[in-house]
Amino acid sequence: MLVPYTGAGGMGLRCCHRFKSSTMVETRIKPYLQEAEEITRRAEQTRVFRRNQAIGLVLVAVAILIFWLFRTNPKWIFPPGWWRP
């Protein structure tokens, strides 16, 4: 037997769900120095995140290349006499 959920957030309140926030947002006006410090901290976090993303993509590319090199026939990659003209 299937019983539909009828509590808060059910079918009747779905349109209002997007206005709920699961995190508390600070609404007070912050001092300039505190806000500037938060902006610089956030910029540093973003820079580190982008750097880590780039490193991760390079690692994935290297892993794919190594997998390709080990799984491919060596004669296709290095044909006889490839090191001598």
Beta strands, then each sheet from edge to edge (+ up, - down):
end
